[in-house]
Amino acid sequence: MTTSTDLEQAGAVLAAEAARFASFGWMRGTSGNLSVLLSRDPFRLAVTASGHDKGELAPHDVVLVDEQGAALSGGRPSAEAELHARVARLTGANAVVHVHTVASVLMGRKQPGGIVLKDLEMLKGVGHPAEGEEITLPVIANSQDMRVLGDRLEAARDPRMPAVVVAGHGLYAWGDSPRQARHHTEVVEWLLELELRLTTV
């Protein structure tokens, strides 16, 4: 059983992560959302609540949802809770991060077929060697229908890359824990910022 204490503890973790991302300008206003898995059977996911400034979240600003992203307790979840649940089920991740960064939106427009990365030391941060291997960060078209967006993510994702770019929207990244999901988000965002600069040189 997931208790109110479990949910509040998860909320405290997500609030701290959100404050970090907001300080980078990646979760401006109420944009972006985070989640952490509390139980896989039954499936229970803690997701940041809708409509809150992500730089000012409190531990209670979190909603418990099921495998479809439907709220079980805690108020109204992010509109993208269904996609968070889908990513956690599909990838086996225990935490999901969604940020709205300028680099992810611009690179999604510049390279809608996917962003090819190779020969970069920072690739170690997502589990790849610094040279001799090419990896593509998938880009998928946006949709307001989370089932459609989830289908696109499932079709495009590369199991070797713990992230996707949603064109015109932002970046999704995931990991085994909130800390790992954070690291993946920061590494992929660094790679996106580099690629963006290279395409404008």
C-alpha positions as CSV (number, residue, x, y, z in Angstrom):
1,M,0.0,0.0,0.0
2,T,1.2,3.5,-0.9
3,T,0.7,5.8,2.1
4,S,0.3,9.5,2.4
5,T,3.8,9.6,3.9
6,D,5.2,7.8,0.9
7,L,3.5,10.3,-1.4
8,E,4.7,13.3,0.6
9,Q,8.3,11.9,0.6
10,A,8.1,11.5,-3.1
11,G,6.7,15.0,-3.4
12,A,9.7,16.4,-1.4
13,V,12.1,14.7,-3.8
14,L,10.3,16.0,-6.9
15,A,10.0,19.5,-5.5
16,A,13.8,19.6,-5.0
17,E,14.4,18.3,-8.5
18,A,11.9,20.8,-10.0
19,A,13.6,23.7,-8.2
20,R,16.9,22.7,-9.6
21,F,15.6,22.5,-13.2
22,A,13.6,25.8,-12.7
23,S,16.9,27.5,-11.6
24,F,18.3,26.6,-15.0
25,G,15.3,28.1,-16.8
26,W,14.1,24.7,-18.0
27,M,10.8,24.8,-16.2
28,R,9.6,28.4,-16.6
29,G,6.3,29.3,-15.0
30,T,4.2,26.1,-14.6
31,S,5.9,24.3,-17.5
32,G,7.4,20.8,-17.3
33,N,6.6,17.9,-15.0
34,L,8.4,15.2,-13.0
35,S,7.4,11.7,-11.7
36,V,8.8,8.9,-9.6
37,L,7.5,5.4,-9.3
38,L,6.3,4.2,-5.9
39,S,5.1,0.8,-6.9
40,R,5.0,-1.4,-10.0
41,D,2.5,-3.9,-8.8
42,P,0.1,-2.3,-8.4
43,F,1.4,0.5,-10.6
44,R,1.6,3.8,-8.6
45,L,3.3,6.9,-9.8
46,A,3.8,10.2,-8.1
47,V,3.5,13.1,-10.6
48,T,3.9,16.8,-10.0
49,A,0.5,18.6,-9.8
50,S,-0.8,20.7,-12.6
51,G,-0.7,24.5,-12.6
52,H,2.1,25.0,-10.0
53,D,5.2,27.1,-10.4
54,K,7.9,24.4,-10.6
55,G,10.4,26.5,-8.8
56,E,8.1,26.8,-5.8
57,L,6.7,23.2,-5.3
58,A,6.0,21.9,-1.8
59,P,6.0,18.2,-0.9
60,H,2.2,18.1,-1.1
61,D,2.1,19.4,-4.7
62,V,2.1,15.9,-6.0
63,V,-0.6,13.5,-7.3
64,L,-0.7,9.7,-7.1
65,V,-1.7,8.2,-10.4
66,D,-2.3,4.7,-11.9
67,E,-0.9,3.0,-15.0
68,Q,-3.2,5.2,-17.2
69,G,-2.2,8.4,-15.5
70,A,-5.5,8.7,-13.8
71,A,-5.5,10.4,-10.4
72,L,-6.0,8.3,-7.3
73,S,-5.3,10.9,-4.7
74,G,-3.7,14.3,-4.3
75,G,-5.7,16.5,-6.7
76,R,-5.1,17.2,-10.4
77,P,-2.0,15.7,-12.0
78,S,0.0,17.2,-14.9
79,A,-1.8,16.8,-18.2
80,E,1.0,14.6,-19.3
81,A,0.7,12.1,-16.4
82,E,-0.5,9.4,-18.8
83,L,2.7,9.8,-20.9
84,H,4.9,9.6,-17.7
85,A,3.1,6.3,-16.8
86,R,3.6,5.0,-20.3
87,V,7.3,5.8,-20.3
88,A,7.8,4.1,-16.9
89,R,5.9,1.0,-18.1
90,L,7.6,0.9,-21.5
91,T,11.2,1.5,-20.4
92,G,11.2,0.1,-16.9
93,A,12.3,3.5,-15.6
94,N,11.5,4.6,-12.0
95,A,11.6,8.3,-12.7
96,V,10.7,10.6,-15.6
97,V,11.7,14.2,-16.3
98,H,10.0,16.5,-18.8
99,V,11.6,20.0,-19.3
100,H,10.9,22.8,-21.8
101,T,14.3,23.9,-23.0
102,V,15.0,26.2,-25.9
103,A,17.7,23.8,-27.3
104,S,15.4,20.8,-27.4
105,V,12.7,22.8,-29.3
106,L,15.1,24.3,-31.8
107,M,17.0,21.1,-32.5
108,G,13.6,19.3,-32.9
109,R,12.8,21.7,-35.7
110,K,16.3,21.6,-37.2
111,Q,16.6,17.8,-37.2
112,P,13.1,16.3,-37.1
113,G,14.4,12.9,-38.2
114,G,16.5,12.6,-35.1
115,I,19.7,14.1,-33.8
116,V,22.8,12.0,-34.5
117,L,25.5,12.1,-31.8
118,K,29.0,10.7,-31.9
119,D,32.6,11.3,-30.7
120,L,31.7,13.3,-27.7
121,E,32.9,12.7,-24.1
122,M,29.5,13.6,-22.7
123,L,28.0,10.5,-24.3
124,K,29.4,8.6,-21.4
125,G,26.7,10.2,-19.3
126,V,24.1,8.2,-21.2
127,G,26.0,5.0,-21.3
128,H,28.0,5.2,-24.5
129,P,31.7,5.4,-25.3
130,A,33.2,8.8,-26.2
131,E,34.3,7.5,-29.6
132,G,33.6,4.8,-32.2
133,E,29.8,4.7,-31.7
134,E,27.0,6.7,-33.2
135,I,23.7,7.1,-31.3
136,T,20.5,9.0,-32.4
137,L,18.4,11.0,-30.1
138,P,14.8,10.4,-31.4
139,V,12.6,13.3,-32.3
140,I,8.8,12.8,-32.4
141,A,6.0,15.0,-33.5
142,N,3.9,16.6,-30.7
143,S,0.3,15.9,-29.9
144,Q,-2.1,17.0,-27.3
145,D,-3.5,13.4,-27.2
146,M,-1.2,11.6,-24.7
147,R,-2.1,8.2,-26.2
148,V,-1.0,9.4,-29.7
149,L,2.2,10.9,-28.3
150,G,2.9,7.7,-26.3
151,D,2.5,5.6,-29.5
152,R,4.9,7.9,-31.3
153,L,7.4,7.7,-28.5
154,E,7.2,3.9,-28.4
155,A,7.7,3.6,-32.1
156,A,10.7,6.0,-32.3
157,R,12.6,5.3,-29.1
158,D,16.0,3.7,-29.1
159,P,16.5,1.5,-25.9
160,R,20.1,2.7,-25.9
161,M,19.0,6.4,-25.4
162,P,17.1,7.3,-22.3
163,A,15.5,10.4,-23.8
164,V,13.4,11.7,-26.7
165,V,12.7,15.2,-28.0
166,V,9.1,16.2,-28.7
167,A,9.1,18.7,-31.5
168,G,7.9,22.1,-30.6
169,H,7.6,21.0,-27.0
170,G,10.6,19.9,-25.1
171,L,12.7,17.0,-23.8
172,Y,11.7,13.8,-22.0
173,A,14.4,11.8,-20.1
174,W,14.2,8.9,-17.6
175,G,16.3,6.8,-15.4
176,D,16.3,4.2,-12.6
177,S,16.0,7.0,-9.9
178,P,15.3,10.7,-9.8
179,R,19.0,11.3,-9.6
180,Q,19.8,9.2,-12.7
181,A,16.9,10.8,-14.6
182,R,18.3,14.2,-13.6
183,H,21.8,13.2,-14.9
184,H,20.3,12.0,-18.1
185,T,18.3,15.2,-18.6
186,E,21.4,17.4,-17.9
187,V,23.7,15.4,-20.2
188,V,21.2,15.3,-23.1
189,E,20.5,19.0,-22.7
190,W,24.2,19.7,-22.9
191,L,24.5,17.6,-26.1
192,L,21.5,19.5,-27.5
193,E,23.0,22.8,-26.7
194,L,26.3,21.8,-28.3
195,E,24.6,20.6,-31.5
196,L,22.6,23.8,-31.7
197,R,25.7,25.9,-31.5
198,L,27.4,23.7,-34.2
199,T,24.4,24.1,-36.5
200,T,24.6,27.9,-36.2
201,V,28.4,28.3,-36.6
